[in-house]
């Protein structure tokens, strides 16, 4: 990955309802001036697996081009050569200023626009970054000077557009973005990008990965128990990537973890039959569903595959109008070993009852 163009503009206010401070650059920031650490941060801002996905559109209509898509179309040709990067980003920053003029509760920040490559694709990204006031010491005179520090680790508004997929129409989810938690922030930023959020995309992709693992396990001749072990392995590996390593989840890596004997066979299967790409998006609620349903008390420990619920395992909730009723779980597909143990226990009890009666 490498950054080809970068421009940083300022559109911000310190407090709600304050006048905006606006400073737009006349020239691009020199790419050569990027420190290795900052460059790496920018390149990895949108590599997380739980980003929102979407496409351009206006009020649910993806045939209408929002302002940002229009500007991309004006400045990028069919070969994705950019005619005037600084000119385009100045117009995008001006549009951002107009949005903030109409919303005095949004503080804005440093607008970092940059173009980079990732694999064979060209991306255009925007990150709205807050600033922290601080101090630094000069090397020459050891003078204390004020310093403005960009807090890249606090980024909560940003988007990356896969220009290659957008231009060729290869994918309807070519925008990856993060918008923070507050609804007001989400709404204004999505309005600025002109992005329609595909709310189900991450759930669907996570579900497809689960189904691909289960189906491939069955194709290999594994029984239900062994197939569930594969899902447990996938769950543990993905959790590790998301929570501890904080790295993107790659299909090839999942294949190596779950099907180490022939990972490429699974990659082909998941790609061809389940339309999965190399970099996966993961929804945490769907990821939980890789695990069995389970629960225990001091005397009972029960677990079963989720796919069995409503089939061989049926739940009947208590009748809210009947105080004497209780929740009931019906299990029709009883494991042979459990059935044998139950029959053996019942036989022992029957025998003990007969002996007690004889003694009486």
RAGIWO-V817626 format. One record per residue. PHI is phi in whole degrees, 0 to 359 (none if undefined). PSI is psi in degrees with one decimal (NA if undefined). NEAR is the number of other C-alpha atoms within 8 Angstrom. Layout:
phi = (PHI;PHI)
psi = (PSI;PSI)
near = (NEAR;NEAR)
This chain:
phi = (none;205;267;261;221;208;215;244;247;239;220;204;224;282;227;304;75;292;298;283;260;235;219;251;288;266;225;296;291;293;298;294;276;289;290;302;292;295;300;295;299;297;291;255;301;244;260;292;270;246;284;288;236;189;216;289;174;232;52;84;251;279;272;259;273;288;304;296;295;300;294;299;293;289;255;255;275;296;266;63;273;268;275;203;296;293;296;297;290;298;294;294;291;298;295;297;299;298;294;288;301;268;217;285;272;264;271;73;163;272;266;258;257;205;248;213;254;216;65;265;260;254;239;238;231;227;234;260;247;284;239;243;287;204;223;222;238;289;288;288;245;57;278;274;230;292;220;260;251;284;263;297;287;255;300;231;228;187;211;233;249;283;296;296;290;296;293;269;66;279;208;268;234;266;249;250;208;232;227;74;262;291;300;297;294;301;296;291;288;295;293;294;288;76;255;264;286;270;295;264;299;293;300;296;294;295;292;296;296;300;294;295;297;296;292;293;298;294;297;278;88;281;279;299;295;292;296;293;299;296;293;298;295;299;301;296;294;294;301;299;295;284;265;257;283;52;239;296;266;255;301;297;289;299;300;296;284;265;235;296;290;208;297;295;298;292;302;297;299;292;287;284;266;236;55;262;264;289;265;261;256;237;258;296;294;287;298;301;283;290;274;294;285;210;188;207;241;294;247;229;231;230;209;201;296;300;296;279;295;90;246;273;236;239;258;240;290;296;284;297;268;238;296;273;278;216;296;228;242;258;242;260;264;279;304;302;293;293;300;297;294;295;298;295;295;295;296;298;297;298;295;295;294;297;297;297;295;294;291;284)
psi = (145.4;146.4;128.2;-35.3;145.5;140.1;129.8;118.0;162.5;123.9;102.2;162.3;148.4;-36.7;159.2;135.6;-1.9;154.5;150.0;140.3;122.9;126.9;112.9;132.7;150.7;-17.9;158.0;151.4;139.4;126.5;-32.4;-19.7;-6.5;128.4;157.6;-39.6;-45.0;-42.0;-42.5;-39.6;-46.0;-40.9;-24.2;3.1;-33.3;31.4;1.0;157.3;-9.3;31.7;155.3;153.1;149.8;-170.1;168.2;147.8;165.7;118.6;46.1;-0.5;107.1;0.9;-9.2;126.6;121.1;174.2;-46.5;-40.3;-37.7;-43.9;-40.5;-40.8;-32.0;-35.5;-18.3;129.8;-175.9;-22.4;7.0;32.5;132.5;131.3;-35.0;87.8;-45.3;-36.8;-43.1;-46.7;-31.0;-42.4;-39.2;-38.2;-37.2;-41.2;-36.7;-41.0;-40.9;-38.2;-40.6;-28.5;-32.3;1.8;93.9;-6.4;-8.5;127.6;-21.4;-150.5;-153.0;121.8;108.9;107.4;134.2;151.1;136.4;164.5;148.2;109.3;-128.8;0.9;151.9;133.0;148.7;128.7;152.1;132.3;127.9;108.5;132.5;165.2;143.8;128.8;137.8;-163.9;152.8;167.4;127.2;145.6;-34.0;-51.7;1.3;31.8;143.5;126.1;152.2;145.9;134.9;121.1;124.0;127.9;79.5;-30.5;-9.8;15.7;125.0;-1.7;117.5;157.4;146.2;129.1;121.4;96.1;-32.7;-48.2;-36.7;-46.7;-39.1;-7.9;33.2;-18.6;140.4;4.2;60.8;-0.4;126.4;130.4;158.1;140.7;10.6;-174.1;-33.6;132.0;-37.2;-40.1;-43.6;-47.0;-45.9;-37.9;-41.2;-31.2;-39.7;-45.1;-30.3;37.5;131.7;118.7;128.7;89.4;-26.5;-6.2;-45.9;-41.4;-44.4;-43.3;-40.1;-38.7;-39.8;-38.5;-42.9;-46.3;-35.4;-42.6;-46.7;-44.2;-40.0;-36.4;-41.8;-39.6;-27.2;-0.5;12.1;145.3;-179.5;-38.2;-45.8;-35.7;-38.4;-33.5;-39.7;-40.7;-38.9;-39.4;-43.5;-44.3;-48.2;-41.5;-45.5;-40.8;-41.1;-44.9;-41.5;-44.7;-35.1;-53.2;-27.6;49.1;157.9;150.7;116.4;139.8;-42.2;-35.6;-39.6;-42.0;-43.6;-35.8;-37.4;-37.9;66.2;-23.0;-34.6;71.1;-34.4;-32.6;-40.3;-40.0;-45.7;-44.6;-47.4;-34.1;-48.0;-42.2;-23.0;7.2;43.1;140.1;-177.0;-45.4;118.7;147.2;135.9;130.0;125.0;-37.5;-37.5;-33.2;-36.7;-28.1;-3.2;-27.1;157.8;154.7;131.8;159.9;159.2;153.1;-170.0;-26.0;-11.5;134.6;112.7;136.0;149.4;157.6;138.9;-30.5;-19.6;-19.5;127.4;-5.9;-93.1;-8.0;116.6;128.0;130.2;110.8;157.4;149.9;116.3;-19.4;-2.2;105.3;-22.3;-9.3;162.7;162.3;140.9;138.4;119.4;125.9;116.3;-29.4;79.3;129.0;140.5;-40.2;-38.0;-42.8;-42.7;-41.8;-38.5;-46.7;-38.5;-42.4;-41.1;-38.6;-42.3;-43.9;-41.6;-41.6;-41.7;-36.0;-38.9;-44.7;-38.9;-42.7;-37.8;-36.1;-31.5;NA)
near = (7;7;12;9;12;13;13;12;13;11;15;11;13;6;6;9;7;8;5;8;8;9;7;9;10;5;6;11;9;8;9;4;6;8;6;6;6;8;10;8;9;7;12;8;7;10;8;10;12;8;10;11;14;13;13;13;14;12;5;6;7;10;5;7;12;11;8;11;10;9;10;9;8;7;11;11;10;6;5;9;7;8;7;7;10;11;7;11;10;11;8;10;12;8;9;10;10;8;10;11;8;6;7;10;6;8;11;10;12;14;13;13;12;12;12;13;12;9;5;5;10;12;13;12;12;11;12;13;15;12;10;8;8;8;9;8;8;9;6;5;5;7;8;8;8;8;8;9;8;8;10;8;4;7;11;9;12;12;13;12;11;12;12;10;11;12;7;6;7;6;7;8;9;13;13;13;12;10;11;8;6;6;6;6;11;11;8;9;10;11;8;11;11;14;13;13;8;10;7;6;8;13;10;8;12;14;10;10;11;10;8;12;12;12;8;10;13;11;7;6;6;10;8;7;7;9;13;12;8;13;14;10;10;11;12;8;10;10;9;10;12;12;7;7;7;9;9;11;14;9;12;10;8;12;13;10;10;11;10;8;4;8;12;8;7;12;11;8;11;12;10;8;7;10;7;12;7;7;9;13;11;13;10;6;6;11;12;8;8;10;12;10;8;8;7;8;6;5;5;6;9;7;8;8;10;9;5;9;10;7;7;10;12;10;10;8;7;9;8;5;4;7;6;4;7;7;8;8;8;9;8;6;6;7;6;6;6;8;9;8;8;8;8;8;8;8;8;8;8;8;8;8;8;8;8;8;7;6;5;4)
